[in-house]
Amino acid sequence: MVDLYLTNSLTGKKEKFVPISSVRVGLYTCGPTVYGYPTIGNWRTYTLSDVVFRALTYFGYNPKFYMNLTDVGHLTGDNLGDADTGEDRIEKAAKKENKTAWDIAEFYIADFKASFGKLGFIRPAKFTRATEYITEQIELVSRIESKGFAYKIADGLYFDVTSFEKAGNKYGELSNLREIKAGARVEPNPDKKDPRDFALWKFSPKGAKRQMEWTSPWGLGFPGWHIECSAMSMKYLGDQFDIHVGGVDLKSTHHPNEIAQSEAATGKHPFVKYWVHGAFLTVDGKRMGKSEGNAYTLHDIEKRKIDPLALRYFYYTSHYRSQINFTWGALQAAQQALAKLRELVTSFRENLERTQLSPEKADKVDFYRERFVKAIGDDLNMPQALAVMWEAVKSNIPGYDKYDLLVTFDEVLGLDLSKASKLQMSKTPVAIQDLVNQREELRLIGQWQEADEIRKKINNLGFAVEDTPDGQKIKKL
C-alpha cells in the first residue's frame, strides 16, 4: 500500500502520516458556530474533514472522528482581531430573530446535520456541543490555573502566555501572533498582561443576565471560545491525538490558543501531531462576505436546483491548500460533469455481462487503482484523483470492471456514483439554456409574469420547458 502524506501546518512540510497508536487514529475538526447557515467556504473545510476521514479508512486505519458545534462563547470581536470582545454570536442572533439563544442553536444544529447528509459526509462518532461540556471545560481551566498559567481580571480569567513561555513552552507555532495582535482593529484590553493572552472563562456583564451562563470557581459566566475544543477533543481522544482539521482562518488565533492551553494543562507536546488547514474560497474573484452579498449557503445552491454533491465535485477541482474561486458557471460545469459521470457509471452497471479480463486489461485496472491511491496519498491531491478517474472512465476496460473500480474510488470521493443520475444533461443550444437560466432566476425572486414571457420566447424558438421536482427539463418541440 502507498503511504499517506499530509502537509502539516505545524512544520510547514509534507510529512508521511505515522499514527500515534496502531489501534486507532484520533481526528477532530472545528465545526460551525451555530448562529446562521454555514457558507460554501465553511463547507469546503468540512468536505476536507470528510475526505481525511475517508482517506484514513481507505488506507486501512481506524479513525475516530469528532466535530464540535459551538453554541456559546464565540464573540463578534473575532472579526476585528480580538475574540475576547464583543457580543456572543448566538445571543446576538437570538435578539435579532426574537428567539431564545437555545432555540437559535437547536435550529441551526438541526439544519447543519441535515446538510451534512446532503453533501455525502460520513457522520463523526459524535457531534460535541459546547454547552453540553461545561463541566469538562471548567475542570480543564482549573488544571491550567493550578499550573500557574492563568490570572483573573475584571472581565474574566485569562491564559498567561508569558508564564507559559517562561516555563519553556513555545506559543504561536502556527502563526505570528504578535503581528496579528498588533494589527487588530480593536484596542487590546489594558488589564491583560500581554495582548496575546486570551480568555479561558468570561464573566457575565454586571447588571445584565445572559441567556447562557453558568456558575464557576471564578464567578458566573461562560467559557472562552477556545477552551471548548481542547476540553471536548481531549475527553474523547486523549491528551494527544493525531489529526486536527480546520480552515486557514483558524490558524492565526484559535488553533494556537488550543495548543497552548492544552499543553499547559497536560505538560505534553505536541497536543496534536498533524494540523491540516484548508485554504480560503473566493467568489467571482472577490473575498466572500455578507457585506459583499456573496456569502452563499447550501440553501442558495439548492434554490437553483443544483445537486449539493456538485459542490463537492467543484471543491475537488482545486487542491485543498490552494485558494479556489467560486462562480455559478463553475458550479454548473461541476454539475454537468457529475451528471455525465453518474450516467456513465449507470451504463457500466447495466452491462451485467462480466468477461474474463485479459492480462493487459487486468494490468490496466491495477494501473488506474494504483495511480488513484497515489494521488490520494500525495496530500489528498483530489484534482489528480479526478483526472485518473476520468482516464479510467474513457479506457477500454470492460464496463462491469470499470463500475467496480469507480465504486471503489467513490469510497474516498463520496460522490454517490452508484446512484442513477437525476441531473439533466442539457443538449440544448446555449441561447436556449441561457433563457432557461434567466427564467429560473426570475422564478426564484417571484417575478412570475416575466418568467412566463421567457417561457413563451423559448416556445417560439422551438423548445418547451417543463418544471419538475428535479428542476427544469427542456425538450425540442
C-alpha positions as CSV (number, residue, x, y, z in Angstrom):
1,M,0.0,0.0,0.0
2,V,1.2,3.5,-0.8
3,D,2.0,5.7,2.2
4,L,-0.3,8.6,3.1
5,Y,1.3,12.0,3.2
6,L,-0.2,15.2,4.6
7,T,1.0,18.8,4.8
8,N,1.5,19.5,8.4
9,S,0.9,23.2,9.3
10,L,2.9,22.7,12.5
11,T,6.1,22.1,10.5
12,G,5.1,23.6,7.1
13,K,6.2,20.3,5.5
14,K,4.6,17.4,3.7
15,E,5.0,14.5,6.0
16,K,4.4,10.8,6.0
17,F,1.5,10.0,8.2
18,V,2.5,7.8,11.1
19,P,-0.2,7.3,13.7
20,I,0.4,7.7,17.4
21,S,-1.3,4.4,18.1
22,S,-1.8,1.3,15.9
23,V,-5.2,0.8,17.4
24,R,-6.9,4.0,16.3
25,V,-6.4,7.4,14.7
26,G,-7.8,10.4,16.5
27,L,-9.4,13.0,14.2
28,Y,-11.0,16.3,15.3
29,T,-12.5,19.1,13.3
30,C,-13.7,22.6,14.3
31,G,-17.3,22.7,13.3
32,P,-19.6,25.7,12.9
33,T,-20.8,28.4,15.3
34,V,-24.5,27.7,15.1
35,Y,-26.0,31.2,14.7
36,G,-26.6,31.0,11.0
37,Y,-26.2,28.8,7.9
38,P,-22.6,27.8,7.0
39,T,-21.3,29.4,3.9
40,I,-19.8,27.4,0.9
41,G,-16.5,28.5,2.3
42,N,-17.2,26.7,5.6
43,W,-18.5,23.6,3.7
44,R,-15.2,23.4,1.9
45,T,-13.4,22.9,5.2
46,Y,-16.0,20.3,6.3
47,T,-15.5,18.5,3.0
48,L,-11.8,18.4,3.7
49,S,-12.6,16.7,7.1
50,D,-14.7,14.1,5.4
51,V,-12.0,13.4,2.8
52,V,-9.4,13.0,5.5
53,F,-11.7,10.5,7.3
54,R,-12.4,8.6,4.1
55,A,-8.7,8.5,3.1
56,L,-7.7,7.2,6.5
57,T,-10.3,4.5,6.3
58,Y,-9.3,3.7,2.7
59,F,-5.6,3.4,3.7
60,G,-6.6,0.8,6.4
61,Y,-6.6,3.0,9.5
62,N,-9.3,3.1,12.2
63,P,-10.2,6.8,12.5
64,K,-12.3,8.0,15.4
65,F,-13.7,11.4,14.3
66,Y,-15.3,14.1,16.4
67,M,-16.6,17.5,15.4
68,N,-17.6,20.3,17.7
69,L,-20.7,22.6,17.5
70,T,-20.0,26.0,19.0
71,D,-23.2,27.2,20.7
72,V,-21.7,29.6,23.2
73,G,-18.6,31.8,23.7
74,H,-17.8,32.8,20.2
75,L,-17.8,36.6,20.3
76,T,-18.1,39.1,17.5
77,G,-14.8,40.7,18.3
78,D,-13.2,37.7,16.5
79,N,-13.8,39.5,13.2
80,L,-11.8,42.5,14.4
81,G,-8.8,40.6,15.7
82,D,-9.8,40.1,19.4
83,A,-12.0,37.1,20.1
84,D,-12.4,38.1,23.7
85,T,-14.5,41.2,22.9
86,G,-17.9,41.9,21.5
87,E,-21.3,40.1,21.8
88,D,-21.9,36.4,21.8
89,R,-22.9,35.5,18.3
90,I,-25.7,33.1,19.4
91,E,-27.3,35.6,21.8
92,K,-27.0,38.4,19.2
93,A,-28.8,36.2,16.6
94,A,-31.5,35.4,19.3
95,K,-32.2,39.1,19.8
96,K,-32.4,39.7,16.0
97,E,-34.8,36.8,15.4
98,N,-36.8,37.3,18.7
99,K,-36.0,33.8,19.9
100,T,-34.0,32.3,22.8
101,A,-30.3,31.5,22.3
102,W,-31.2,27.9,22.9
103,D,-33.8,27.9,20.1
104,I,-31.3,29.5,17.7
105,A,-28.7,26.8,18.5
106,E,-31.2,24.0,18.1
107,F,-32.5,25.3,14.8
108,Y,-29.1,25.7,13.1
109,I,-27.7,22.5,14.5
110,A,-30.6,20.6,13.0
111,D,-30.1,22.3,9.7
112,F,-26.3,21.6,9.8
113,K,-26.8,17.9,10.4
114,A,-29.4,17.7,7.6
115,S,-27.0,19.5,5.2
116,F,-24.2,17.2,6.4
117,G,-26.1,14.3,4.8
118,K,-26.9,16.1,1.6
119,L,-23.1,16.5,1.0
120,G,-22.5,12.8,1.5
121,F,-20.4,13.3,4.6
122,I,-19.9,10.3,6.9
123,R,-21.1,11.3,10.4
124,P,-18.5,11.7,13.1
125,A,-18.6,9.4,16.1
126,K,-20.2,12.3,17.9
127,F,-21.0,16.0,17.3
128,T,-19.8,17.6,20.5
129,R,-21.9,20.6,21.5
130,A,-20.1,23.1,23.7
131,T,-22.9,23.8,26.2
132,E,-23.1,20.0,26.9
133,Y,-19.5,20.0,28.2
134,I,-19.4,22.9,30.6
135,T,-18.1,20.7,33.5
136,E,-15.2,19.4,31.4
137,Q,-14.3,23.0,30.3
138,I,-14.3,24.2,33.9
139,E,-12.2,21.3,35.0
140,L,-9.7,22.0,32.2
141,V,-9.5,25.7,33.1
142,S,-8.9,24.7,36.8
143,R,-6.0,22.5,35.7
144,I,-4.4,25.3,33.7
145,E,-4.9,27.7,36.7
146,S,-3.3,25.2,39.1
147,K,-0.2,25.1,36.9
148,G,0.2,28.9,37.2
149,F,-0.8,29.7,33.6
150,A,-4.0,31.8,34.4
151,Y,-4.9,35.1,36.0
152,K,-8.1,36.9,36.9
153,I,-9.0,40.4,35.7
154,A,-12.3,42.3,35.7
155,D,-14.0,40.6,32.8
156,G,-12.7,37.0,33.2
157,L,-9.9,34.5,33.7
158,Y,-7.2,34.7,31.2
159,F,-4.4,32.5,29.9
160,D,-0.9,33.8,30.7
161,V,1.2,33.5,27.6
162,T,4.3,35.0,29.2
163,S,4.3,32.5,32.0
164,F,3.7,29.7,29.5
165,E,6.8,30.8,27.5
166,K,8.9,31.3,30.7
167,A,8.2,27.6,31.5
168,G,10.0,26.6,28.3
169,N,7.0,26.3,26.0
170,K,6.5,27.8,22.6
171,Y,3.4,29.8,21.8
172,G,2.0,30.6,18.4
173,E,3.6,27.8,16.5
174,L,1.1,28.0,13.7
175,S,1.3,31.8,13.1
176,N,3.0,35.0,14.2
177,L,0.6,36.1,17.0
178,R,2.5,39.3,17.8
179,E,2.0,40.6,14.3
180,I,-1.7,39.6,14.3
181,K,-2.4,41.2,17.7
182,A,-0.6,44.3,16.6
183,G,-2.9,44.5,13.5
184,A,-6.1,44.1,15.5
185,R,-8.8,46.7,14.7
186,V,-9.8,47.0,18.4
187,E,-7.8,48.2,21.3
188,P,-6.5,45.4,23.5
189,N,-7.9,45.1,27.0
190,P,-5.5,47.2,29.1
191,D,-5.9,44.8,32.0
192,K,-4.3,42.0,30.1
193,K,-0.7,41.3,30.9
194,D,0.1,40.6,27.2
195,P,-2.1,41.4,24.1
196,R,-1.7,37.7,23.2
197,D,-3.4,36.5,26.4
198,F,-6.9,35.1,25.8
199,A,-10.0,34.3,27.9
200,L,-10.4,30.9,29.4
201,W,-13.6,32.0,31.3
202,K,-15.6,35.2,30.7
203,F,-17.8,36.8,33.4
204,S,-21.4,37.7,32.7
205,P,-21.6,41.5,32.4
206,K,-22.6,43.3,35.7
207,G,-26.2,44.2,35.8
208,A,-27.2,42.0,32.9
209,K,-28.3,38.4,32.7
210,R,-27.1,36.3,29.8
211,Q,-29.3,33.5,28.5
212,M,-26.4,31.2,28.6
213,E,-24.3,31.4,31.8
214,W,-23.0,29.0,34.5
215,T,-21.5,29.2,37.9
216,S,-17.8,28.5,38.2
217,P,-15.0,28.8,40.8
218,W,-14.2,32.3,39.3
219,G,-17.7,33.7,39.0
220,L,-20.9,33.5,37.0
221,G,-20.2,33.4,33.2
222,F,-19.4,31.3,30.2
223,P,-16.4,29.6,28.7
224,G,-14.0,31.4,26.4
225,W,-14.2,30.4,22.7
226,H,-11.0,28.3,22.6
227,I,-11.4,26.1,25.6
228,E,-14.3,24.0,24.3
229,C,-12.2,22.4,21.5
230,S,-9.5,21.4,23.9
231,A,-11.9,20.0,26.5
232,M,-14.0,18.1,24.1
233,S,-11.3,16.6,21.9
234,M,-9.3,15.6,25.0
235,K,-12.3,13.9,26.5
236,Y,-12.7,11.5,23.6
237,L,-9.2,11.4,22.0
238,G,-6.9,11.8,25.0
239,D,-4.2,14.4,25.9
240,Q,-2.6,13.9,22.5
241,F,-4.1,12.8,19.2
242,D,-3.2,12.5,15.5
243,I,-5.0,15.0,13.2
244,H,-6.8,18.3,13.7
245,V,-8.6,19.8,10.6
246,G,-9.8,23.4,10.2
247,G,-10.0,26.4,7.9
248,V,-6.9,28.5,7.4
249,D,-8.8,31.4,9.2
250,L,-8.4,29.4,12.5
251,K,-4.7,29.1,12.0
252,S,-4.0,32.6,13.3
253,T,-5.5,32.6,16.8
254,H,-8.0,29.8,17.6
255,H,-5.7,26.9,16.9
256,P,-2.5,28.3,18.5
257,N,-4.6,29.0,21.6
258,E,-5.9,25.5,21.6
259,I,-2.4,24.2,21.5
260,A,-1.2,26.5,24.3
261,Q,-4.0,25.8,26.8
262,S,-3.9,22.0,26.1
263,E,-0.2,21.7,26.6
264,A,-0.3,24.0,29.6
265,A,-2.8,21.6,31.2
266,T,-1.1,18.3,30.4
267,G,2.6,19.2,30.0
268,K,2.6,17.1,26.9
269,H,3.9,18.2,23.5
270,P,2.6,18.1,20.8
271,F,-1.1,18.3,21.6
272,V,-1.8,17.3,18.0
273,K,0.7,15.7,15.7
274,Y,-0.7,16.8,12.4
275,W,-2.5,20.1,11.7
276,V,-4.3,20.2,8.3
277,H,-5.7,23.5,7.1
278,G,-7.9,24.2,4.1
279,A,-7.5,27.4,2.0
280,F,-9.9,30.2,1.5
281,L,-12.7,30.3,-1.1
282,T,-13.4,33.5,-3.1
283,V,-16.5,34.3,-5.1
284,D,-16.2,35.9,-8.5
285,G,-12.6,36.8,-7.6
286,K,-13.7,38.7,-4.5
287,R,-13.5,38.0,-0.8
288,M,-16.6,36.2,0.4
289,G,-18.7,38.0,3.0
290,K,-22.2,39.1,4.0
291,S,-21.2,42.7,3.2
292,E,-20.4,41.7,-0.3
293,G,-23.7,39.9,-0.7
294,N,-21.9,36.7,-1.8
295,A,-21.8,34.6,1.3
296,Y,-23.7,31.8,-0.4
297,T,-25.0,28.8,1.5
298,L,-26.0,25.3,0.6
299,H,-29.6,26.5,0.5
300,D,-28.8,29.1,-2.2
301,I,-27.4,26.2,-4.3
302,E,-30.5,24.1,-3.8
303,K,-32.7,27.0,-4.8
304,R,-31.0,26.9,-8.2
305,K,-31.8,23.2,-8.4
306,I,-28.2,22.2,-8.2
307,D,-27.3,18.9,-6.5
308,P,-25.2,19.6,-3.3
309,L,-22.8,16.9,-4.4
310,A,-22.0,19.0,-7.4
311,L,-20.5,21.5,-4.9
312,R,-18.4,18.6,-3.5
313,Y,-17.2,17.8,-7.0
314,F,-16.4,21.5,-7.5
315,Y,-14.2,21.6,-4.4
316,Y,-12.2,18.7,-5.9
317,T,-11.1,20.7,-8.9
318,S,-8.6,22.5,-6.7
319,H,-6.2,21.2,-4.1
320,Y,-7.4,21.9,-0.5
321,R,-4.3,24.1,0.2
322,S,-5.0,26.3,-2.9
323,Q,-7.5,29.1,-2.9
324,I,-10.5,28.3,-5.1
325,N,-12.7,30.8,-6.9
326,F,-16.4,30.0,-6.9
327,T,-18.6,31.1,-9.8
328,W,-22.1,29.9,-10.7
329,G,-20.7,28.9,-14.1
330,A,-18.0,26.8,-12.5
331,L,-20.6,25.1,-10.3
332,Q,-22.9,24.4,-13.3
333,A,-19.9,22.8,-15.0
334,A,-19.3,20.6,-12.0
335,Q,-23.0,19.6,-12.0
336,Q,-22.8,18.7,-15.7
337,A,-19.6,16.7,-15.1
338,L,-21.1,14.8,-12.1
339,A,-24.3,14.1,-14.1
340,K,-22.3,12.7,-17.0
341,L,-20.1,10.6,-14.7
342,R,-23.2,9.1,-13.0
343,E,-24.8,8.5,-16.3
344,L,-21.7,6.6,-17.4
345,V,-21.4,4.7,-14.2
346,T,-25.1,3.6,-14.5
347,S,-24.4,2.4,-18.1
348,F,-21.4,0.4,-16.8
349,R,-23.5,-1.2,-14.1
350,E,-26.2,-2.2,-16.6
351,N,-23.5,-4.1,-18.6
352,L,-24.1,-7.2,-16.5
353,E,-22.1,-9.4,-18.7
354,R,-18.7,-10.0,-17.0
355,T,-16.0,-11.4,-19.1
356,Q,-12.6,-12.7,-18.2
357,L,-10.1,-9.9,-18.2
358,S,-7.1,-10.3,-20.4
359,P,-3.7,-9.8,-18.7
360,E,-3.4,-6.5,-20.4
361,K,-6.7,-5.2,-19.2
362,A,-6.2,-6.6,-15.7
363,D,-2.9,-4.7,-15.6
364,K,-4.8,-1.5,-16.6
365,V,-7.3,-1.9,-13.7
366,D,-4.4,-2.2,-11.3
367,F,-2.6,0.7,-13.1
368,Y,-5.6,3.1,-12.5
369,R,-6.2,1.9,-9.0
370,E,-2.5,2.4,-8.1
371,R,-2.5,5.9,-9.6
372,F,-5.7,6.9,-7.8
373,V,-4.3,5.7,-4.4
374,K,-1.0,7.5,-5.1
375,A,-3.0,10.8,-5.8
376,I,-4.9,10.4,-2.5
377,G,-1.7,9.5,-0.7
378,D,0.0,12.6,-2.1
379,D,-1.5,15.1,0.4
380,L,-5.1,14.4,-0.8
381,N,-4.5,15.5,-4.4
382,M,-8.1,15.4,-5.5
383,P,-7.6,17.2,-8.9
384,Q,-5.2,14.4,-9.8
385,A,-7.6,11.8,-8.4
386,L,-10.4,13.1,-10.6
387,A,-8.1,13.1,-13.6
388,V,-7.2,9.4,-13.0
389,M,-10.9,8.6,-12.6
390,W,-11.8,10.2,-15.9
391,E,-9.0,8.3,-17.6
392,A,-10.4,5.1,-16.3
393,V,-13.9,6.0,-17.5
394,K,-12.6,6.5,-21.0
395,S,-10.4,3.4,-21.1
396,N,-11.2,0.1,-22.9
397,I,-11.7,-1.8,-19.6
398,P,-14.9,-3.8,-19.7
399,G,-17.9,-1.9,-18.3
400,Y,-18.6,-4.1,-15.2
401,D,-14.9,-3.9,-14.1
402,K,-15.0,-0.2,-14.8
403,Y,-18.0,0.1,-12.5
404,D,-16.3,-1.9,-9.7
405,L,-13.2,0.3,-10.0
406,L,-15.2,3.6,-9.9
407,V,-17.3,2.5,-6.9
408,T,-14.0,1.7,-5.1
409,F,-12.8,5.2,-5.9
410,D,-16.0,6.6,-4.6
411,E,-15.2,5.3,-1.1
412,V,-12.9,8.4,-1.0
413,L,-14.7,10.7,-3.4
414,G,-18.1,10.4,-1.7
415,L,-20.0,11.4,-4.9
416,D,-22.6,8.7,-4.7
417,L,-21.6,7.4,-8.1
418,S,-23.7,4.3,-7.9
419,K,-26.8,6.4,-7.8
420,A,-28.6,6.8,-11.1
421,S,-28.2,10.3,-12.4
422,K,-31.1,12.6,-11.7
423,L,-29.3,15.6,-13.2
424,Q,-30.5,16.6,-16.7
425,M,-27.7,16.5,-19.3
426,S,-28.5,19.6,-21.4
427,K,-28.1,19.1,-25.1
428,T,-29.9,22.3,-26.0
429,P,-28.3,25.3,-27.7
430,V,-26.5,27.8,-25.5
431,A,-29.0,30.6,-26.3
432,I,-31.9,28.4,-25.1
433,Q,-30.0,27.3,-22.0
434,D,-29.4,31.0,-21.2
435,L,-33.1,31.8,-21.4
436,V,-33.9,28.8,-19.2
437,N,-31.4,30.1,-16.6
438,Q,-32.9,33.6,-16.8
439,R,-36.4,32.1,-16.3
440,E,-35.2,30.2,-13.2
441,E,-33.7,33.3,-11.6
442,L,-36.9,35.2,-12.2
443,R,-39.0,32.4,-10.6
444,L,-36.7,32.4,-7.6
445,I,-37.5,36.0,-6.9
446,G,-41.2,35.7,-7.6
447,Q,-41.3,37.5,-10.9
448,W,-43.8,35.1,-12.4
449,Q,-45.1,37.2,-15.3
450,E,-41.6,38.0,-16.6
451,A,-40.7,34.3,-16.2
452,D,-43.7,33.3,-18.3
453,E,-42.7,35.8,-21.0
454,I,-39.3,34.0,-21.3
455,R,-41.1,30.6,-21.4
456,K,-43.0,31.9,-24.5
457,K,-39.7,33.0,-26.1
458,I,-38.4,29.5,-25.6
459,N,-41.5,28.0,-27.2
460,N,-41.2,30.4,-30.2
461,L,-37.6,29.1,-30.7
462,G,-38.9,25.5,-30.9
463,F,-38.3,24.3,-27.4
464,A,-40.5,23.6,-24.4
465,V,-39.6,23.9,-20.7
466,E,-41.2,21.8,-18.0
467,D,-40.9,22.4,-14.3
468,T,-40.3,19.2,-12.3
469,P,-39.1,18.3,-8.8
470,D,-35.7,17.7,-10.3
471,G,-35.5,21.1,-12.0
472,Q,-36.4,22.5,-15.4
473,K,-36.5,20.0,-18.2
474,I,-36.1,21.1,-21.8
475,K,-37.4,19.3,-24.9
476,K,-37.5,20.1,-28.6
477,L,-41.0,20.7,-30.0
